[in-house]
Amino acid sequence: MYRLLAIDLDGTLLTPPPQKLITARTYVALRKAIERGIVIVIATGQTLSVLRTVCAGLPLSAPQIIENGAVIADIANGAILHEKLLPTEYILPTLEILRKFGLYRAYHTHGCVYVDTNTPRARSWYRPPVLPAVEVEDVASLYPQPCIKVAGIGEASSLREKRFELERHFAGQLYVTQSSFDILEFLHPAVSKGNALKTIATDLGIVPEEIMAFGDNHNDIGMLQFAGFGVAMGNAHEEVKASADYVTLSNAEDGVAAVIERLILS
């Protein structure tokens, strides 16, 4: 019996852009699962403000995973329950190598997300009432402000190959992951959605066999592998599907709801 559902946000729970919403069918499936006592954990690379806005209609009482696992927070009151910031000594070297790789950069703090001027898509990342990303001439100028994570934004056609190279460069030093077709992220080496899910499960006394996880991108692989049953979306990259136990419909076809209805509610 599953006691916890861990669900990625963008590309998984939300419909594709530009709508990016939770459908009525998915709302019903999630609420019915909650009524049966199942814990819902949203695991996202997004900020707490985004999660609280997008999921305002869901009665989420458990700790939630944000910033790709760097932060575990209470969505109701905004309290941070666990966090691991990017080690200070790696902030500037990471920003510099991203510049050399020709990538735009983002610097995530607790209060704001800063991006290099003219970063692609940055002005449409967040919708009101979430505050927009702030463009600055050089995000390295923000150092030594505490940094949750650094992100690199580039062309989708070459970003996966750059990720492989940067993973090798920072091996054993940072967690390098891809959260979108055009975004790489750099975090504390102990951070991942999988590790955050493990922390929450331990706190709640839930074992992996009682967990079902859903995801679509590289940053979801860890939690799909940790969960007793990992579900990849139909729109997921092939490397994610290869790490899952099951492939559902795409996020445009209510893939999350389809699995909950079939394996949880039936």
C-alpha positions as a Markdown table, in Angstrom:
| # | Residue | x | y | z |
|---|---|---|---|---|
| 1 | Met | 0.0 | 0.0 | 0.0 |
| 2 | Tyr | 1.4 | 3.4 | -0.9 |
| 3 | Arg | 1.4 | 6.0 | 1.8 |
| 4 | Leu | 3.3 | 8.9 | 0.0 |
| 5 | Leu | 3.2 | 10.3 | -3.5 |
| 6 | Ala | 6.2 | 12.5 | -4.5 |
| 7 | Ile | 5.3 | 14.5 | -7.6 |
| 8 | Asp | 7.5 | 16.8 | -9.7 |
| 9 | Leu | 5.8 | 20.1 | -10.7 |
| 10 | Asp | 6.9 | 21.4 | -14.1 |
| 11 | Gly | 6.5 | 18.9 | -16.9 |
| 12 | Thr | 4.7 | 16.4 | -14.6 |
| 13 | Leu | 1.9 | 17.8 | -12.4 |
| 14 | Leu | 1.4 | 20.9 | -14.5 |
| 15 | Thr | 0.2 | 21.0 | -18.0 |
| 16 | Pro | 2.6 | 22.2 | -20.7 |
| 17 | Pro | 3.3 | 26.0 | -21.3 |
| 18 | Pro | 1.8 | 28.4 | -21.6 |
| 19 | Gln | -1.0 | 27.3 | -19.3 |
| 20 | Lys | 1.1 | 25.4 | -16.7 |
| 21 | Leu | -1.8 | 24.5 | -14.4 |
| 22 | Ile | -3.2 | 21.5 | -12.4 |
| 23 | Thr | -6.2 | 20.2 | -14.3 |
| 24 | Ala | -9.6 | 19.6 | -12.6 |
| 25 | Arg | -9.1 | 15.8 | -13.1 |
| 26 | Thr | -5.8 | 15.9 | -11.3 |
| 27 | Tyr | -7.1 | 18.0 | -8.5 |
| 28 | Val | -9.8 | 15.4 | -7.9 |
| 29 | Ala | -7.4 | 12.5 | -8.0 |
| 30 | Leu | -5.0 | 14.2 | -5.5 |
| 31 | Arg | -7.8 | 15.2 | -3.1 |
| 32 | Lys | -9.2 | 11.7 | -3.1 |
| 33 | Ala | -5.7 | 10.3 | -2.4 |
| 34 | Ile | -5.4 | 12.8 | 0.5 |
| 35 | Glu | -8.8 | 11.7 | 1.9 |
| 36 | Arg | -7.5 | 8.2 | 2.0 |
| 37 | Gly | -4.6 | 9.3 | 4.2 |
| 38 | Ile | -1.9 | 9.4 | 1.6 |
| 39 | Val | 0.8 | 12.1 | 2.0 |
| 40 | Ile | 1.4 | 14.3 | -1.0 |
| 41 | Val | 4.9 | 15.8 | -1.4 |
| 42 | Ile | 5.5 | 18.2 | -4.3 |
| 43 | Ala | 9.2 | 18.0 | -5.3 |
| 44 | Thr | 10.2 | 20.9 | -7.5 |
| 45 | Gly | 13.2 | 22.9 | -8.5 |
| 46 | Gln | 11.0 | 26.0 | -8.1 |
| 47 | Thr | 10.9 | 28.4 | -5.2 |
| 48 | Leu | 8.6 | 28.3 | -2.2 |
| 49 | Ser | 6.7 | 31.3 | -3.5 |
| 50 | Val | 5.9 | 29.4 | -6.8 |
| 51 | Leu | 4.9 | 26.3 | -5.0 |
| 52 | Arg | 2.6 | 28.1 | -2.6 |
| 53 | Thr | 0.9 | 30.0 | -5.5 |
| 54 | Val | 0.5 | 27.0 | -7.9 |
| 55 | Cys | -0.6 | 24.5 | -5.3 |
| 56 | Ala | -2.8 | 26.9 | -3.3 |
| 57 | Gly | -5.9 | 24.7 | -4.0 |
| 58 | Leu | -4.3 | 21.6 | -2.5 |
| 59 | Pro | -4.4 | 20.7 | 1.2 |
| 60 | Leu | -0.7 | 20.0 | 1.5 |
| 61 | Ser | 0.2 | 19.3 | 5.1 |
| 62 | Ala | 3.5 | 17.4 | 4.7 |
| 63 | Pro | 6.9 | 19.0 | 4.2 |
| 64 | Gln | 7.5 | 19.9 | 0.6 |
| 65 | Ile | 10.6 | 19.8 | -1.5 |
| 66 | Ile | 11.7 | 23.0 | -3.2 |
| 67 | Glu | 14.9 | 24.2 | -5.0 |
| 68 | Asn | 15.6 | 20.7 | -6.1 |
| 69 | Gly | 15.9 | 19.4 | -2.6 |
| 70 | Ala | 18.2 | 22.2 | -1.2 |
| 71 | Val | 15.2 | 23.3 | 0.9 |
| 72 | Ile | 12.4 | 21.3 | 2.6 |
| 73 | Ala | 9.7 | 23.6 | 3.8 |
| 74 | Asp | 6.2 | 23.8 | 5.4 |
| 75 | Ile | 4.0 | 25.2 | 2.6 |
| 76 | Ala | 1.4 | 26.5 | 5.1 |
| 77 | Asn | 3.6 | 28.8 | 7.1 |
| 78 | Gly | 6.8 | 29.0 | 5.0 |
| 79 | Ala | 9.0 | 27.6 | 7.7 |
| 80 | Ile | 12.2 | 26.0 | 6.5 |
| 81 | Leu | 12.6 | 22.6 | 8.0 |
| 82 | His | 15.9 | 21.5 | 6.4 |
| 83 | Glu | 18.3 | 23.2 | 4.1 |
| 84 | Lys | 21.7 | 22.9 | 2.5 |
| 85 | Leu | 23.1 | 26.0 | 0.8 |
| 86 | Leu | 25.7 | 26.0 | -2.0 |
| 87 | Pro | 29.1 | 25.9 | -0.3 |
| 88 | Thr | 30.5 | 29.5 | -0.3 |
| 89 | Glu | 33.8 | 28.5 | -1.8 |
| 90 | Tyr | 32.1 | 27.1 | -4.9 |
| 91 | Ile | 29.9 | 30.1 | -5.8 |
| 92 | Leu | 32.3 | 32.2 | -7.7 |
| 93 | Pro | 34.1 | 29.3 | -9.5 |
| 94 | Thr | 30.7 | 27.9 | -10.6 |
| 95 | Leu | 29.6 | 31.3 | -11.9 |
| 96 | Glu | 32.9 | 31.7 | -13.7 |
| 97 | Ile | 32.9 | 28.4 | -15.5 |
| 98 | Leu | 29.3 | 28.9 | -16.6 |
| 99 | Arg | 30.4 | 32.2 | -18.1 |
| 100 | Lys | 33.2 | 30.4 | -19.9 |
| 101 | Phe | 30.7 | 27.8 | -21.2 |
| 102 | Gly | 28.7 | 30.7 | -22.7 |
| 103 | Leu | 25.7 | 30.2 | -20.4 |
| 104 | Tyr | 23.5 | 32.9 | -18.7 |
| 105 | Arg | 23.5 | 32.5 | -15.0 |
| 106 | Ala | 21.0 | 32.7 | -12.1 |
| 107 | Tyr | 21.8 | 33.2 | -8.4 |
| 108 | His | 19.1 | 31.9 | -6.0 |
| 109 | Thr | 18.7 | 33.5 | -2.6 |
| 110 | His | 15.9 | 33.0 | -0.1 |
| 111 | Gly | 14.4 | 36.3 | -1.0 |
| 112 | Cys | 14.9 | 36.6 | -4.7 |
| 113 | Val | 16.2 | 35.0 | -7.9 |
| 114 | Tyr | 18.8 | 37.1 | -9.7 |
| 115 | Val | 19.8 | 36.6 | -13.4 |
| 116 | Asp | 22.3 | 38.0 | -15.8 |
| 117 | Thr | 20.8 | 40.8 | -18.0 |
| 118 | Asn | 19.0 | 39.5 | -21.1 |
| 119 | Thr | 18.8 | 35.9 | -19.8 |
| 120 | Pro | 16.4 | 34.0 | -22.1 |
| 121 | Arg | 12.9 | 33.4 | -20.8 |
| 122 | Ala | 13.8 | 35.0 | -17.4 |
| 123 | Arg | 11.1 | 37.6 | -17.6 |
| 124 | Ser | 8.4 | 34.9 | -18.0 |
| 125 | Trp | 9.7 | 32.4 | -15.4 |
| 126 | Tyr | 7.3 | 33.6 | -12.7 |
| 127 | Arg | 3.8 | 34.8 | -12.8 |
| 128 | Pro | 2.2 | 37.3 | -10.4 |
| 129 | Pro | 1.9 | 37.3 | -7.5 |
| 130 | Val | 5.3 | 35.7 | -7.5 |
| 131 | Leu | 8.0 | 38.3 | -7.8 |
| 132 | Pro | 9.9 | 38.3 | -11.1 |
| 133 | Ala | 13.6 | 37.4 | -11.4 |
| 134 | Val | 15.8 | 40.5 | -11.0 |
| 135 | Glu | 18.2 | 41.2 | -13.9 |
| 136 | Val | 21.7 | 42.4 | -12.9 |
| 137 | Glu | 24.7 | 43.1 | -15.1 |
| 138 | Asp | 26.8 | 40.4 | -13.4 |
| 139 | Val | 25.3 | 38.0 | -10.8 |
| 140 | Ala | 28.7 | 37.4 | -9.4 |
| 141 | Ser | 28.4 | 40.8 | -7.8 |
| 142 | Leu | 25.9 | 39.3 | -5.4 |
| 143 | Tyr | 28.6 | 37.2 | -3.7 |
| 144 | Pro | 28.9 | 36.6 | -0.8 |
| 145 | Gln | 25.1 | 36.6 | -0.3 |
| 146 | Pro | 24.0 | 33.1 | 0.9 |
| 147 | Cys | 23.2 | 31.1 | -2.3 |
| 148 | Ile | 20.7 | 28.2 | -2.4 |
| 149 | Lys | 21.8 | 27.3 | -5.9 |
| 150 | Val | 23.4 | 28.6 | -9.1 |
| 151 | Ala | 21.8 | 27.9 | -12.5 |
| 152 | Gly | 23.1 | 28.0 | -16.0 |
| 153 | Ile | 20.7 | 28.8 | -18.9 |
| 154 | Gly | 21.6 | 27.9 | -22.5 |
| 155 | Glu | 20.6 | 26.3 | -25.8 |
| 156 | Ala | 18.6 | 23.1 | -25.5 |
| 157 | Ser | 20.5 | 21.6 | -28.4 |
| 158 | Ser | 23.8 | 21.6 | -26.6 |
| 159 | Leu | 22.9 | 21.8 | -22.9 |
| 160 | Arg | 22.8 | 18.0 | -22.2 |
| 161 | Glu | 26.4 | 17.6 | -23.5 |
| 162 | Lys | 27.5 | 20.6 | -21.4 |
| 163 | Arg | 25.9 | 18.9 | -18.4 |
| 164 | Phe | 28.0 | 15.8 | -18.9 |
| 165 | Glu | 31.2 | 17.8 | -19.0 |
| 166 | Leu | 30.2 | 19.9 | -16.0 |
| 167 | Glu | 29.2 | 16.8 | -14.0 |
| 168 | Arg | 32.7 | 15.5 | -14.6 |
| 169 | His | 34.3 | 18.8 | -13.7 |
| 170 | Phe | 32.4 | 19.1 | -10.3 |
| 171 | Ala | 32.4 | 15.3 | -9.5 |
| 172 | Gly | 32.5 | 14.9 | -5.7 |
| 173 | Gln | 32.2 | 18.7 | -5.2 |
| 174 | Leu | 28.7 | 19.7 | -6.3 |
| 175 | Tyr | 25.4 | 18.1 | -7.4 |
| 176 | Val | 24.9 | 19.0 | -11.0 |
| 177 | Thr | 21.5 | 18.4 | -12.6 |
| 178 | Gln | 19.2 | 19.4 | -15.4 |
| 179 | Ser | 15.8 | 20.7 | -14.4 |
| 180 | Ser | 14.6 | 21.9 | -17.8 |
| 181 | Phe | 15.4 | 21.7 | -21.5 |
| 182 | Asp | 17.5 | 24.8 | -21.1 |
| 183 | Ile | 18.5 | 25.0 | -17.4 |
| 184 | Leu | 21.4 | 23.3 | -15.5 |
| 185 | Glu | 21.6 | 23.6 | -11.7 |
| 186 | Phe | 24.5 | 23.5 | -9.2 |
| 187 | Leu | 23.9 | 22.6 | -5.6 |
| 188 | His | 25.4 | 21.3 | -2.4 |
| 189 | Pro | 26.8 | 17.8 | -3.0 |
| 190 | Ala | 24.4 | 16.2 | -0.6 |
| 191 | Val | 21.4 | 17.8 | -2.2 |
| 192 | Ser | 18.9 | 16.1 | -4.6 |
| 193 | Lys | 15.2 | 15.4 | -4.7 |
| 194 | Gly | 16.0 | 11.8 | -3.9 |
| 195 | Asn | 17.9 | 12.8 | -0.7 |
| 196 | Ala | 15.2 | 15.2 | 0.3 |
| 197 | Leu | 12.5 | 12.6 | -0.2 |
| 198 | Lys | 14.5 | 10.2 | 1.9 |
| 199 | Thr | 14.7 | 12.8 | 4.7 |
| 200 | Ile | 10.9 | 13.4 | 4.6 |
| 201 | Ala | 10.2 | 9.7 | 4.5 |
| 202 | Thr | 12.4 | 9.1 | 7.5 |
| 203 | Asp | 10.8 | 11.9 | 9.5 |
| 204 | Leu | 7.3 | 10.5 | 8.7 |
| 205 | Gly | 8.3 | 6.8 | 9.3 |
| 206 | Ile | 7.6 | 5.8 | 5.7 |
| 207 | Val | 9.7 | 3.2 | 3.9 |
| 208 | Pro | 10.6 | 3.4 | 0.2 |
| 209 | Glu | 8.3 | 0.6 | -0.7 |
| 210 | Glu | 5.4 | 2.8 | 0.4 |
| 211 | Ile | 6.3 | 5.6 | -1.9 |
| 212 | Met | 5.3 | 6.4 | -5.5 |
| 213 | Ala | 7.2 | 9.1 | -7.3 |
| 214 | Phe | 6.5 | 11.0 | -10.6 |
| 215 | Gly | 8.9 | 12.9 | -12.7 |
| 216 | Asp | 10.0 | 14.0 | -16.2 |
| 217 | Asn | 13.6 | 15.3 | -16.1 |
| 218 | His | 17.1 | 14.5 | -15.0 |
| 219 | Asn | 16.6 | 16.1 | -11.6 |
| 220 | Asp | 13.8 | 13.6 | -10.8 |
| 221 | Ile | 15.8 | 10.4 | -11.4 |
| 222 | Gly | 17.1 | 10.2 | -7.8 |
| 223 | Met | 13.6 | 10.2 | -6.3 |
| 224 | Leu | 12.3 | 7.8 | -8.9 |
| 225 | Gln | 15.0 | 5.4 | -8.0 |
| 226 | Phe | 14.5 | 5.9 | -4.2 |
| 227 | Ala | 10.7 | 5.3 | -4.4 |
| 228 | Gly | 9.3 | 1.8 | -4.4 |
| 229 | Phe | 7.5 | 2.7 | -7.6 |
| 230 | Gly | 9.0 | 5.3 | -10.0 |
| 231 | Val | 6.8 | 6.8 | -12.7 |
| 232 | Ala | 8.2 | 8.7 | -15.7 |
| 233 | Met | 5.9 | 10.9 | -17.7 |
| 234 | Gly | 5.2 | 10.2 | -21.4 |
| 235 | Asn | 6.9 | 13.5 | -22.2 |
| 236 | Ala | 10.0 | 12.6 | -20.1 |
| 237 | His | 13.5 | 12.3 | -21.6 |
| 238 | Glu | 14.6 | 8.8 | -22.4 |
| 239 | Glu | 17.2 | 8.8 | -19.6 |
| 240 | Val | 14.4 | 9.4 | -17.1 |
| 241 | Lys | 12.2 | 6.7 | -18.6 |
| 242 | Ala | 15.0 | 4.2 | -18.3 |
| 243 | Ser | 15.2 | 4.9 | -14.6 |
| 244 | Ala | 11.5 | 4.4 | -13.9 |
| 245 | Asp | 9.4 | 1.4 | -13.2 |
| 246 | Tyr | 6.5 | 2.6 | -15.3 |
| 247 | Val | 5.9 | 5.2 | -18.0 |
| 248 | Thr | 2.5 | 7.0 | -17.9 |
| 249 | Leu | 0.8 | 9.4 | -20.3 |
| 250 | Ser | 2.2 | 12.9 | -20.8 |
| 251 | Asn | 1.6 | 15.9 | -18.7 |
| 252 | Ala | -0.8 | 17.1 | -21.5 |
| 253 | Glu | -2.8 | 14.0 | -21.0 |
| 254 | Asp | -3.2 | 13.9 | -17.2 |
| 255 | Gly | -0.5 | 11.3 | -16.8 |
| 256 | Val | -0.3 | 11.7 | -13.0 |
| 257 | Ala | -4.1 | 11.4 | -12.5 |
| 258 | Ala | -4.2 | 8.3 | -14.7 |
| 259 | Val | -1.8 | 6.5 | -12.5 |
| 260 | Ile | -3.4 | 7.6 | -9.2 |
| 261 | Glu | -6.8 | 6.6 | -10.5 |
| 262 | Arg | -5.6 | 3.2 | -11.6 |
| 263 | Leu | -3.1 | 2.2 | -8.9 |
| 264 | Ile | -4.3 | 4.2 | -5.9 |
| 265 | Leu | -8.0 | 4.8 | -6.1 |
| 266 | Ser | -9.3 | 1.8 | -8.0 |
